[in-house]
Amino acid sequence: MPDSEQTPRPEVTRRKLLLSSGAGAAAVALAGCTGGGDDGDDETGDSETGDDGTGDDETGDDETGDDETGNENQIPQGGTLQYGLPEPADSHNYLIASSVYSAVANDLVYDFGVTLDPITFEVQPNVFTDWEIQDQESDSPVVRVKMRDDLVFNDGVEATVDDMLFTAQFLLDQEPGQLTAWQNYDSVEAADGEFDIRLTLSEPNALWETQVLGGLPLFPEHIWSEIGDDWEGYDPWADDRSYQPGETGAVGTGPGVLTQWEPDTSFEIEFTDESVDREGYDYPLTRQDWYTSIDELTGNGPHLDRVQYLVYGEAEAMNQGLLNGQVDVIYESQTQTVRDAEEDSSLNVINGPDSGLSYANWNHRRPPLNDIALRQGMAMVWDEFFWVQELNEGFVLNGTVPYTPGYPVGRPTAQFNGELNNDDPAINAFSFRAQEEGSPEPDVEAVRSFLENGEVIDGSEGTYAGKEYPGDISGVGASYSEAIHDYSFGSVESGLLSDADEDVNQELYVNGEPFSELRTSTRSCTSTANRSRSSTAARSRCCSGRRVTTPTSARRGSGGRRTAASSASRCGSSRRRSTPSRTTSPIRPTSTCSSSAGVG
């Protein structure tokens, strides 16, 4: 709505913040685009904090594309959406593209087996219409699926079961790093009876629907059978096995086709009959009953003629392009941009949660950060109010849960509750421990006791650092219930702590060694092993591949995950590349060695 009609943001207290926590961080979308609307996916991360998920920042002036419907309750049809990106895309080849800036376009070309309802998080039909699992508790469960028969590739060739059989086998043979569904099944073959495809899983997998069915794209056999082992060198824009080399890009059943590819400056996806070789074809996946029944979605798309992606090279220039009216959508917004947009009468600011998140991350292979107890303790002194209200001026929502591969969605409890029950103690286990309600001062003694006692919030009911926890409601818990390392507090050795403005009288010690003296180099790993106070020890890996000793009370693992690191892995910062990696599944982001502080 225009600025004059906007509802003022209410004053938020620390107590109110805890009662209004959301699924992620980004809470503001900018809307009013010139040629319709679309959502962008935002997955980024850096060394200490990062953003992951969708950006969904949409804006522009008040003009819209031609409304061919004549119905004011229907979305205007046609037009071009100008989408701003801060960095270049890396590839239009889906099997090697690792940048989210590629994914925002590539995902409009390909379809996957199943998808998620964005409101309830239930697994919904997509390319597959029906599926079942047999012998789920056996060593090799069998999944059978039925595929829809009304999909057409953007080069006009009808998609068949043979295309999906080929795709599943191709991924199994080639083992691409960007699409990893193949890691979860051993074989694929045609099925008998009412189902079309039979997949034999490599092991029992509670997340088989999202990791296997949701991770299988539909590739055209008539294209990829010729590519074969040369898939890493395949360029869909230039290769003569593509739809129209130099004019269109990769072939898929998605609604769009690439019609411009200058990844350093701009690229374009079109949806018109003139560009996509299937005139009169109504894209069926946005016409499914479950899709059109959701009030928050507008079915029967695509409604645009095209999306044009403009690459600015940096976030500041991209945000300025939004404010200058050069683009309708930006990949992610900065707090200053939102504030400026509120003051611009030509822009609309719409408050609402999305699936994005910001996070603090650490290298889980680095002792003592390989201990869930320490990461949970650090989460308890993270001041959510200061982060949300002071640093981000209330333009973000407080996150309530960790983001791990153990759940099919980023907010595990939501899929069981059906709604975002933000004040449920079960999803606030790692929240800030204040000395008293509303206080900005952390309850240091409570958190110290939590660490000294070697506690772990593993999903069991109890009182942790002064906060009652009713137990996990998702059925997924940590793989161990005691701290890996021994924690104590003693004299301050750190120069940073000694020079701090606050009066710091104790420093954290890990296995008898000051936390400030711990290092990530090979030498330090050896030193840690020699100085361990435990004579009997379980072994875990340092990031250099050398062994360090840890108390026998610990079980092997890192936050419930594997800790094994190859000897080639490097010690040092957990800094991630400036170009964020796209997730390996279109449904559910996955994490590797670095993740959220409260990961279980």
N, C-alpha and C positions, 0 to 999 in steps of 0.2 A: 504494500500500500504506500501511497505518497507519505513523505515525512510528516506532513500536517495531520495525517490520520493515524500515525503509528502510536501504539500503546506504549507508554513509557515503561522501561524495564523496572520491575519492582526492586526495592532494596533487598539484598540477600544477606542473611546472617549466616554464621557458621552452622547453626543448627538447621536452617533451611537448606543449606547446601547439601548436607547429608541426606536430606529427605527428597532431593531432586536430582540425584545422581543418574547419569544416563549411560548408554552403551559405549559411548566413545567420547571424543574430545570435541569435534567440530559440531557446533550447534546452530550455525547461521548459514543460510543460503541466500544468495542475492538473485532476484528474479526480475523478469521483464524483458526477455530476449526478443530479437528482431524477427526470428523466423521459426518460432516454436520453442520447444525445450527438450533438454536431454540431460542425463546424469553422467558425470565423469567419475572414474575410479582413481583413488589417490592412495598409493602405497609407498611410503617413504620411510627412511630411518637414518639416523646418524649416530655418533658415538655415545653421547650421554642421553640425549632425548631425541625423539623423532615423531613423525606422523605416519600413520598407517591406516589404510582404508580409503573411503571416498572423500573427494573434495566437495563436489556438488555445489559449487558457487556459481550461480547463474544470474546474469544481469544484462542490462542494455537499456535502450530508450523505450518509450511507450508504444512505438509502432510495432505492429505484428504483421506476419505474412498474410496473404490473401486467404480469407475464410471461405472455402468452397462449400461448406456445409450449410451455411445460412442459419445455423442453430447456435445461439449464444452459449448453450450449455456444452457444446462440443469444442474440442481443441481446434484451433485454426490449422488448416492444412497447407503444406508446402513451405517454401522458404529455405534459407540457409542459416544454420547455426554456426557462429564464429566462436571457436574454442581455443583459448589461449593456453599455451604450455610453457613452462620455464626452461625446459631442456629438450634436445633433439630426441627423436625416436631412434632405436638402434636397428630394427629389422622388421620386414613384413613377412618373414618366414616364421610361422608360429612356433616351430620346433627349436629355434635358436634365439628368438626375441626374449630378452631378459629385462627390458625396461617397461615400466608401467605406461610410459608415454607412447610406446608401441601398442600396448594392450588396449588403450582406449579406442583405437581404430580396429585392431585385429579382432577384438571380441564382437564386432559388428559383422564380421564375415563368417565366423564359425559358430556352430551350435554344439552343445554338449548333451550327454545322455539324460541327466535330470538337473533340476535347479531347485532353489529354495524359495518358499513363500516369504517375501520380505517382511511380513507382519508377524506370522506365527512361527517362522523358521522351519516349517514342515517341508519335507522333500516332496517335490511336485513333478509331474510328467513334463518332459521336454521332447527330446528325440525318442526317448523310451516312453511307452504308454502304460506298461505294466511290468512288474518284476517280483521275484520271490527268491528266498534263500532256502536251501535244503541242507540238512546236517550241519547247522550253524556251529555246533560245539565240536565237530570233528576236526581232524588235522587239516582237511582239505574241503571246506564247504563249497557247495555248488550254487552259483547264482544264475537264474534264468530270466531273460528279459524279452519283451515284445517291443518291436520298433514300429513307429508310425510309417505310413506308406504314402504320405502326401507332400513330402519335402522335395524341392527341386534345387539343384546347384545353380549358382549365379551365371553359369555358362549355358543353362537350358537343359542340362542332362538330369533326368530323374534320379533321386537317391534311392538306393535299395539296401536290403539287409546285407548283401555282398560287400557294400562299401564299408559298413560298420565292422563286419567280420575282418575285412582287410585292414582297417584302421587298428583294431585291437591287436592283430597279429603283427602288424608293422611296428607298433610301439614296443611290443614284446621282443621283437628281433633287434630293433635299433637302439633301444634303451636311451631315449633322449633325456637330458637333464631337466628340461623345462616342463615337460609333461610326465608325471611319474605314476600314473595309474597302473602302469605295467608292473610296478614293484609289488603289487598286491595280488596278482593272479599268475598262475603257471601256464594256463592253456585257454584257448578259446575255440569254439566250434559251433556249427549249426545245431540248433535244438530241435527236438521232435515235438509234435503236438501243438498246443496253443501258443508256445513261445518260439522265438526266432533264434536266439543266441544263448549259448551255454558257456559260462566262465567258471573255471575251477580256481578257487582262491589258493594262495600259497600258504595261508594260515588263517585261523579264526580272526575276524576283524569286526569289531562292533560298529565301525564307521564305514562299512562296505558300501552303503548307499552313496555317501558323499565322496569317499576317496576313490572308489572304483567307477561307479556309474556316473557320478558327477565329474570325474576326471577324464572321461572318454570323449574326445571330439569326434566329429564325423568328417572324415577326409574322403575326397573322391578317388576311387581306385584308378580311374582312367588317367589321372594326373600323377598320383604318387607311386603307382607301380612302375612308371618310367623313371622316376627320380631315384628310387631304390636307395642304395648305400651312399649316394651323393647328396643326401638330404641336408647336410650341414653347409654345402655350397650352393644350395638352391636359392635363387633370387626370383620370387614370384612376379616382380615388376618387369624384369628384363628377359626371363627365360621363355623360350618358344613353347614350352609345355604349359605355360600359364594361359589364362583365358585369351587376352589380347595383349601380347608383349608390348610394353611401353605405353599402353592405353588403359589397361585394367590390371589389377593385381591378383591375389590368390583366389582360388576357387573354393567356395564353401556354400553351405545352405543358409547362412545368416542373411539378414535383410539387406545388407549393403555390399558394395564392391569398391575397391580402391580405384580412383580415377586420376589421382595426382600423387606423386611421391618424390618430394624433395625434403628428406627427413630433417635436414639442418635448418630449413626455413618454413616449409609448409607441406601439408599433404591433405587429402580429401577423400571422404567416403560418400558415395552417392546411392540413393535408393530408388531413383526414377526408372521407369520401364525402358527409357532410352539407354541407360547405362547397364542395367541388369537384364540379362537375356532371358526373361520369363514374363513377357507381356501378359497382362490380365491375371497374373498370379497373385493371390492374397496370402501373404505370409502367415502361416497357420499358428505359429507358436504364441503370438500375442492375441490370438483369438480363442484360446482354450478357455473353457468354462471357469476354471479356478482363477485364471488371470483376470478375466473381465469382471469377476465378482468382487474383486478387491477395490474398495473405494479409493484407496491411495494410488492406484494405477489407472492409466488410461489405455485401454486395450485397443485392438484392431490397428496397431501401428505397422510400419513406421508412418509418422505424420509429417516428417520433414522431407525435403528433396535431397538435402545433403548436409554433411557436417564438414566444415573446413577448419583444420587445425593449424594455428599460427604459432611458430616457435620463436620465443623472445630471447632465449639464451640465459636469462636470469629471472628470479622471482620478482624482484623489484620492478623491472621493466614490464613484466607481465601484469602485475597489479596495477601499474600506471596505465597500461593499455585498456584495462577494464574501466578505470575511472574516466578515461578519455573517450570511451565509446567505441574503441576499435574492435572489441570482442564482446560477445554476449555471456560467455562462460569462461571461468578460469579454473585451472586444475586445483588450486588451493588458495585460500585467502589469508592475508595477514591481519592482525588486529587493527592496525592503522587503516588498512583498506576498508574494513567494515565500518569503522568510525567515520571515514571520509564519505562512504556511501550513504550513511544515515543523514549526512548533511547535504547530499546532492538530490535535488527534487526530481531528477530524471531517473533515479535508481530506486529500487524497492529492496528493502531488507526484510527477509522472512525468517522468523525463528523456528527452528525445528531440528530434532535429532537426526543424525545420519549414521552410517556404519563406520565412520572413520574413528581413529583414535591417535592420541599422542602417548608416548611411553618413555620410561627410563629403562635402559637396558645395560646388561653386563655380559661379559664372556663367561658362560657357565662352565667352561673347561678350566678356568683359572681359579685355583684355590685362593682364598676360602669362598669365592663366589660360586663355587660348585655346590654349596650347601644351601638348601632351601630355607633352613632356619635363619641364616644371616639375611637372605633376601627378603624374607617375611619381616624380620625385625627392621630392616631399612625402610620397608613400605610403611611401617607403623609410625615413622617419624617424617613421612612426606606430608607436608601441609597442603591439603587439597584446596582449602579456602584461599590461601595465598596464590596458588597456581591459577585458579579459576577466576577469582575476583580482582586480584591485584595485577598479575602479569598479563592476563588475557581479558581483563575488563568485563567479565561476565559473558563473553561471546562463546564460551565453550561450556560443555557439561562435564561434571565430575565422573570419571570412570569408576566402576565398582568391581570389576572382575579382571583377572589375568587373561591373557590371550595366548593359548597354547594349542598344540596339535591334538590334544586329548579331547577336544570338543568339535563337533561339526560346524558350530557357529562361534562367533566371537563372544557371545554372552550365554554361557551354557545354561544358566538357570532359567533364562527366558523361554527356552523351548519346552520346559516342564511346567512353568507357570502359565504360559499362554500370553501373559502381559508382562510389561516391565515393572515389576514390583520393587521400586527403587529403595524403599525403606526396610526391606526384609533383612534382618541381621545375617542371614545366610549368604548374602552377597556383599556384605561389608566387613568381612573377617579381617581384611588387611588395612582398614581405614585408619586415619590419623588418630593416635592416642593422645588426647589432650589431658592436661592436669585436672581440668574440670570442664563441664559443658560450655562450649562457646569460647574457651580460652585458646589463644594462639600458642601457648607454651606446651611443648610435648611432655608427656608423662615419662620422663627419662628413666626413673627408677623401675617402672613397670616393664619397659622394654628391656632394660638391663637384666631384670630377673628372668624374662622370657628367654634371653640368650644364655644366661648362666645356667639355667635349668635344662638346657638342651631341648626345648620344646619345638614341636612342629605342628602347624595346623594342617592335619592330614585328611580332614573331612569328618573327624570324630567330634561329637558334642563335647563342650567344655568351656572353661573360662581361660582366655589367653590374653596376657598383658592387660588384665582388668576388664576385658570386654567379653560378655557372654556370647557364645556361638552355638546355635542350635544343631549344628551338623549340616553337612552338604546335602542338597536336595536333588543333585543331578546324578548321583550314583558313581561319580568319578572322584577318586581320592588320590593322595600322594602315595608313592610306592614305598615310603619308609616314614617312620613316626618319631625318629630321634635325630638330633643334630649330628652331622658328620664330624665337625670340629669341636674342640673344647674352647669355650669363651669365658673370659674373665676381664676385669677392669683394674688398671693399675696406674702408676705414675705416667705423666705425660712426657713422651719422647719426641713427638712431632713438633717441628718448628712452626708449622701452620697453626696448630692448636695452641701453642704457647703464645703466639702473636695475635690470636683471635681477639675480637672486640669483647666477646663474652668471656666470662670466667670459666675456663675449662679445667676441672680438677682431676679428671680421670680419662684414660685412653683405653680403647678396646684392644685386648690381647687375644690372639688366636694361637692355640696350642703353645701358650707361653711366650709368644713373640709379638711385639707391638705391631698393630695393624699397619702403621705408617712405614714400617720397615719391610713389609712384604713386597716382593717384586715378581715380575712375570718372566724374567730371563731364565735360561737353562741353569745358570749358576745359582740363582735364587731358589729354583725348584730343588736342587740338590741340598742347598743350605736348609731349606724347610724340612727336608727329610731328616737331616742330621740333628736338627734342634727339636724335633717332635718330643713332647713330654711322655708320649705313650710308648712303652717298650714293645707292646704287642700291637700290631697295626694291620688294618685292611688297606689294600692298595688302590689308589685312584691315579688318573693320569694328569700330569701337567700338560699345558698346551705344547710343550716342546717334544713330548713323547717320552720324557723321563718319568720315573715313578716318584711319587711322594707318599709319605705315610700319613695315615689318618686313624683315629681311634677305632677300636674294634666294634664299638657300639653302632657304628655307621654301617649302612648297607651300601653296596655299590650303586651309583646312580647320580644323576644331576637333576634335581627337581622332578624325579620320577622318570627321567629320560636317560638314554645311554650317555656315558661320559667318555667312551673310547675316542681318542683323537689320533690321527695318523702321525707318524714321526715327522712328516713333512709340514705339519701345520705350524703356524708361526706364533710365537709369544708376542705379547704387547697389547696395544689398544684394541678394543672391540669396535673401533670405528668402521662404519660401513661406507661403501662407495657412494659418491654424491648422486649417482643415478640409481634410484631405488629398484630393487629386484621385484619383478612381477611374481605373484604367487604361483605355485605349481598346480593349483586347482582353481577353476573359475568360481567355485562355491566357497571355499574355506581357506583363508590365509594359513600358512604354516610357518613355524619358526625353526631356527637351527640352534646354534650355540648361544645366541643372545636373545633375550626375551624379557618379559615383564618382571618386576621385582617380586611379585607375589606368586610366581608360577608354582604350581603344585605338581 
